[in-house]
Amino acid sequence: MIIFLILITFCFSLDISLKDALRLALKNNRILKKFERELMSVVYERKRSVIDRFSPEVDTRFSKDRIELVARVLLLEFTKRLHNIRAQKEREKIARITLEEFKNRLKIEVTKLYTSILIYDVYAQELREFMAVSYVRFDREREKMRLGLSDRVKVAEWEKTYRYYRSKLLEVQRKYNETLYRLKRYLGIKMEEDLNLKPINFKVPEDKSFQEKELLNYVDNNYKLRIKKHEIAYYRELEKGNKRLFFPELVLESRLGSKLKDGDTYTELNAYLNIPLFDPAEKFRIKSIKEKVNSLKMEYEEIKEEVKGKIYTFPYIWDEYIGKYIYAKTNMKWAEENLELKRSQYELQLAFDLGYAMAYYTQAERILLESKLNILLFLMDVYHTLGMNPERAFQESHFFLK
């Protein structure tokens, strides 16, 4: 009974869909958790800046003749600390956008790994079939050479063909396993756990044309551009805060003390203005911040042009992928017809033709699957470029395809 349970444990495999994989990645990915921690760090820093504005400070002072308990609270300040709070809010927005962008990049990366594994699986089967036929041809040619019906050149040629397909199979198996282990790491699944991937249900909108003009209205929604906007706002708030050097602060201070010699206690309550008068580094800080803002503005414009250029290339990529997809469907139709023909004509001497027909059919399956999944990944990249959820690529309709 124990042996039976052990066998069941080792035979167990986890079947997941692409949707399951995306959910697991968002739940378990360690890099994503790192970004979430960084966001919380920025949130706490923003809260600290708010408390720091008017929160009281209490400390104890010792000297040779007295001990004092001093409490201070800021009653009024002219926006210097307020600008720091606003700057921290911009940092928090940057961190949130960065986290959102990484989640969507993670979805695309997991989809790439998932689709690569599906393709490698079919590709390996294709190579096994070609390898099997070429090995039989190689073995037959050796037998014919023993009978004096062939020569060493033909034998070497078929051995070369067989060895080629075998080496390609080993390469694909290596890539399959590397990609599978990488996917497991992204999903937080143990390396030794068996994982079976379900097929992807995706319908290609092949009869649609790409309308890039529909995307240009969403250029500013790009993640990089949104982050740059908030970076500019962050440094502008710092600049405004540094310009408040000579602005006064009204402080209320309370003292409770005791003289050590005679034991007398005393209390004092004072309100005073604190006015900074001189800071030689101030003008350099302001100039440094201004140059940083100018640099970010130039970077913003460069990224914007880069995004526009990418959008203008989308129609050509779409036409290329659709052309390959239509070819793949045509190739698949030929492979089906060819396989049916070889089956209907099957005789012992035509066994090789049937074997090749089966291999070409599997090859056509792989080409069709690859072209289909490339279109899916392309649509995910389009949505990601617009700062949208790349999972919208699974929808049946898209506003930029008409």
C-alpha positions in Angstrom: 0.0 0.0 0.0 2.9 2.4 0.9 4.6 1.6 -2.4 1.4 2.3 -4.3 1.0 5.8 -2.6 4.6 6.6 -3.4 4.1 5.7 -7.0 1.0 7.9 -7.1 3.0 10.8 -5.6 5.7 10.5 -8.2 3.3 10.1 -11.1 1.3 13.2 -10.1 1.6 16.2 -12.4 0.2 19.7 -12.3 -2.0 20.6 -15.2 -2.2 24.4 -15.7 -3.6 26.7 -18.4 -2.0 30.0 -19.4 -4.5 31.8 -17.2 -3.4 29.7 -14.2 0.2 30.5 -15.0 -0.4 34.2 -15.0 -2.2 34.0 -11.7 0.6 32.0 -10.1 3.2 34.4 -11.4 1.4 37.4 -9.9 1.1 35.5 -6.6 4.5 33.9 -6.2 7.1 35.7 -8.4 9.9 36.9 -6.1 10.9 39.9 -8.2 7.4 41.1 -8.1 7.4 40.8 -4.3 10.6 42.9 -4.3 8.8 45.7 -6.3 5.9 45.5 -3.8 8.3 46.0 -0.9 9.9 48.9 -2.6 6.5 50.5 -3.1 5.7 50.1 0.6 9.1 51.7 1.5 8.1 54.7 -0.6 4.6 54.8 1.0 6.1 54.9 4.5 8.6 57.6 3.5 5.6 59.7 2.2 3.8 59.2 5.5 6.9 60.1 7.4 7.2 63.4 5.5 3.6 64.2 6.4 4.2 63.5 10.1 7.5 65.4 10.0 5.8 68.6 9.1 3.9 69.5 12.3 4.7 66.6 14.6 6.2 67.6 18.0 9.7 66.8 19.0 10.8 65.9 22.6 14.3 65.5 23.9 16.3 65.6 27.1 19.3 67.9 27.7 21.9 67.5 30.4 24.5 70.0 31.5 26.7 70.4 34.6 24.2 72.4 36.5 20.8 71.4 35.1 18.6 68.8 33.3 15.8 69.8 30.9 12.9 68.2 29.0 12.4 70.2 25.8 9.3 69.9 23.6 9.0 71.7 20.2 6.2 71.8 17.7 6.0 73.6 14.4 3.0 76.0 14.3 3.5 77.6 10.9 5.8 77.2 7.9 5.6 78.6 4.4 5.3 75.5 2.2 8.9 74.4 2.3 8.0 71.1 4.0 4.8 70.9 2.1 6.7 70.8 -1.2 8.7 67.9 0.2 5.4 66.1 1.0 4.2 66.7 -2.6 7.6 65.4 -3.9 7.2 62.2 -1.9 3.7 61.8 -3.3 5.2 61.9 -6.8 7.7 59.3 -5.8 4.9 57.1 -4.6 3.1 57.5 -8.0 6.3 56.5 -9.8 6.6 53.4 -7.6 3.0 52.4 -8.3 3.4 52.8 -12.0 6.7 50.9 -11.9 4.9 48.0 -10.1 2.0 48.0 -12.5 4.4 48.0 -15.5 6.4 45.1 -14.1 3.2 43.1 -13.5 2.3 43.5 -17.2 5.9 42.8 -18.3 5.7 39.7 -16.2 2.5 38.6 -17.9 4.2 38.9 -21.3 7.3 37.1 -20.2 5.3 34.2 -18.7 3.3 34.0 -21.9 6.5 33.8 -24.0 7.9 31.0 -21.8 4.5 29.2 -21.9 4.2 29.4 -25.7 7.8 28.5 -26.3 7.3 25.3 -24.3 4.2 24.4 -26.4 6.2 25.0 -29.6 9.2 23.0 -28.4 7.0 20.1 -27.6 5.6 19.9 -31.1 9.0 20.6 -32.6 10.5 17.7 -30.7 7.8 15.3 -32.0 8.5 16.6 -35.5 12.2 15.9 -35.2 11.6 12.4 -33.7 9.5 11.5 -36.8 12.2 12.8 -39.2 14.9 11.0 -37.2 13.0 7.7 -37.2 12.5 7.8 -41.0 16.1 8.8 -41.7 17.4 6.1 -39.3 15.5 3.4 -41.1 16.8 4.7 -44.4 20.3 4.7 -43.0 19.9 1.1 -41.7 18.4 -0.1 -45.0 21.2 1.5 -47.0 23.8 -0.3 -44.9 22.1 -3.6 -45.6 22.0 -2.8 -49.3 25.7 -2.0 -49.2 26.4 -5.5 -47.7 24.5 -6.9 -50.7 26.5 -4.8 -53.1 23.5 -2.7 -54.1 24.7 0.6 -52.6 28.0 2.4 -51.7 29.6 4.1 -48.8 28.7 7.6 -50.0 25.0 6.9 -49.8 25.4 5.2 -46.4 27.3 8.2 -45.1 24.7 10.6 -46.5 21.8 8.9 -44.7 23.9 8.6 -41.5 24.6 12.4 -41.7 20.8 13.1 -42.1 20.0 10.8 -39.2 22.7 12.4 -37.0 21.5 15.9 -37.9 17.9 15.3 -36.8 19.2 13.6 -33.6 21.4 16.6 -32.8 18.5 19.0 -33.4 16.3 16.9 -31.2 18.8 17.0 -28.3 19.0 20.8 -28.8 15.3 21.2 -28.7 14.9 19.0 -25.6 17.6 21.1 -23.9 15.7 24.3 -24.7 12.4 22.7 -23.7 13.7 21.8 -20.2 15.6 25.1 -19.7 12.4 27.1 -20.6 10.3 24.8 -18.4 12.6 25.3 -15.4 12.6 29.0 -15.9 8.8 29.1 -16.1 8.6 27.1 -12.8 10.9 29.6 -11.2 8.6 32.5 -12.4 5.5 30.7 -11.1 7.0 29.7 -7.7 6.7 26.0 -8.5 9.3 23.4 -7.3 11.8 22.3 -10.0 11.1 18.6 -9.3 7.3 19.0 -9.8 5.9 17.7 -13.1 4.1 20.4 -15.1 1.7 19.9 -18.0 0.7 22.9 -20.0 -2.8 23.1 -21.6 -3.2 24.4 -25.2 -4.0 28.1 -25.6 -7.4 29.0 -27.0 -6.8 32.0 -29.2 -8.5 33.0 -32.4 -6.5 35.1 -34.9 -8.5 38.1 -36.3 -6.9 37.5 -39.7 -9.4 39.5 -41.7 -8.7 42.8 -39.9 -6.3 45.6 -40.9 -4.2 47.5 -38.4 -5.1 51.1 -37.8 -2.1 52.8 -36.2 -3.9 56.1 -36.0 -6.2 54.7 -33.3 -3.1 54.1 -31.1 -1.6 57.6 -31.3 -4.2 59.0 -28.9 -2.8 56.7 -26.2 0.9 57.6 -26.6 1.0 59.6 -23.3 -0.3 56.5 -21.5 2.9 54.7 -22.1 4.5 53.6 -18.8 7.9 55.2 -19.5 6.3 58.5 -20.3 4.0 58.5 -17.3 7.0 57.8 -15.1 9.0 60.6 -16.7 6.1 63.0 -16.0 6.1 62.2 -12.3 9.9 62.4 -12.2 9.7 65.9 -13.6 7.0 66.8 -11.1 9.1 65.3 -8.3 12.1 67.5 -9.0 9.9 70.6 -9.5 8.6 70.2 -6.0 12.1 69.9 -4.7 13.0 73.0 -6.6 10.1 75.0 -5.1 11.0 73.7 -1.6 14.7 74.8 -1.9 13.6 78.3 -3.0 12.0 78.7 0.4 15.4 79.3 2.1 14.6 82.7 3.7 11.0 81.8 4.6 10.4 81.8 8.4 9.0 79.0 10.6 6.9 79.7 13.7 7.9 77.2 16.5 6.4 76.7 19.9 8.9 75.5 22.5 8.2 74.3 26.0 10.9 73.6 28.7 10.7 71.7 31.9 13.9 71.8 33.9 15.6 71.3 37.2 18.7 72.9 38.7 21.0 70.3 40.1 22.6 72.4 42.9 19.5 73.7 44.7 16.8 71.4 43.2 14.7 74.2 41.9 12.4 73.4 39.0 11.2 75.7 36.3 8.9 75.8 33.2 9.2 78.0 30.2 6.9 78.4 27.2 8.2 80.4 24.2 7.1 81.0 20.6 9.8 82.1 18.2 10.5 82.6 14.5 13.2 80.6 12.9 14.5 82.4 9.8 17.4 80.8 7.8 19.7 83.6 6.5 22.6 82.0 4.8 23.2 78.8 2.9 26.0 79.0 0.3 25.0 75.6 -1.2 21.4 76.7 -2.0 22.0 78.2 -5.4 23.9 75.1 -6.5 21.1 72.8 -5.3 18.6 74.8 -7.3 20.7 74.9 -10.4 21.3 71.1 -10.2 17.6 70.4 -9.9 16.8 72.7 -12.8 19.3 70.9 -15.0 17.8 67.6 -13.9 14.4 68.8 -14.9 15.6 69.9 -18.3 17.4 66.6 -18.8 14.2 64.7 -18.0 12.2 66.9 -20.4 14.5 66.0 -23.2 14.4 62.3 -22.2 10.6 62.5 -22.2 10.5 63.9 -25.7 12.9 61.3 -26.9 10.9 58.4 -25.4 7.7 59.9 -26.9 9.2 59.9 -30.4 10.5 56.3 -29.8 7.0 55.1 -28.8 5.5 56.8 -31.9 8.1 55.2 -34.1 7.2 51.8 -32.6 3.5 52.4 -33.2 4.1 53.3 -36.9 5.9 50.0 -37.4 3.0 48.0 -35.9 1.0 47.7 -39.2 4.0 46.2 -41.1 4.6 43.7 -38.3 0.9 42.8 -38.4 0.9 42.3 -42.1 4.0 40.1 -41.9 2.6 37.9 -39.1 -0.8 37.6 -40.8 1.0 36.7 -44.1 3.0 34.0 -42.2 -0.2 32.7 -40.5 -2.1 32.4 -43.8 0.9 30.5 -45.3 1.0 28.3 -42.3 -2.7 27.4 -42.8 -2.1 26.7 -46.4 0.9 24.6 -45.6 -1.2 22.7 -43.0 -3.9 22.0 -45.6 -1.3 20.6 -48.0 0.2 18.4 -45.2 -3.2 17.0 -44.4 -4.0 16.3 -48.1 -0.5 14.8 -48.5 -0.9 12.5 -45.5 -4.3 11.3 -46.6 -2.9 10.5 -50.1 0.1 8.6 -48.7 -2.2 6.6 -46.4 -4.5 5.7 -49.3 -1.5 4.6 -51.4 0.3 2.8 -48.6 2.4 -0.2 -49.6 5.5 -1.6 -48.0 7.8 0.1 -50.5 6.0 3.4 -49.9 6.4 3.3 -46.1 9.1 5.9 -46.2 6.8 8.3 -48.1 4.1 7.8 -45.4 6.7 8.4 -42.7 7.8 11.6 -44.3 4.2 12.7 -44.8 3.5 12.2 -41.1 6.7 14.2 -40.2 5.7 17.0 -42.6 2.2 17.0 -41.0 3.7 17.5 -37.6 6.0 20.2 -39.0 3.0 22.0 -40.4 1.3 21.8 -37.0 4.4 23.4 -35.4 4.6 26.2 -38.0 0.9 27.0 -37.7 1.1 27.0 -33.9 4.2 29.2 -33.9 2.6 31.8 -36.3 -0.5 31.9 -34.2 1.3 32.4 -31.0 3.5 35.1 -32.5 0.4 37.1 -33.3 -0.8 36.7 -29.7 2.5 38.0 -28.3 2.5 40.9 -30.8 -1.0 42.0 -29.6 0.2 41.8 -26.0 3.1 44.0 -26.9 0.8 46.5 -28.5 -1.4 46.8 -25.4 1.7 47.0 -23.2 3.1 49.9 -25.3 -0.2 51.8 -24.7 0.1 51.2 -20.9 -2.8 48.8 -20.9 -3.2 45.3 -19.6 -1.6 42.9 -22.1 -4.3 40.2 -21.3 -6.6 42.3 -23.5 -4.9 40.5 -26.4 -7.1 37.5 -25.6 -10.3 39.5 -26.5 -12.1 38.7 -29.7 -12.1 42.3 -30.9 -9.5 45.1 -30.7 -10.2 48.8 -31.2 -7.1 49.2 -33.5 -8.1 46.3 -35.8 -10.9 47.1 -38.3 
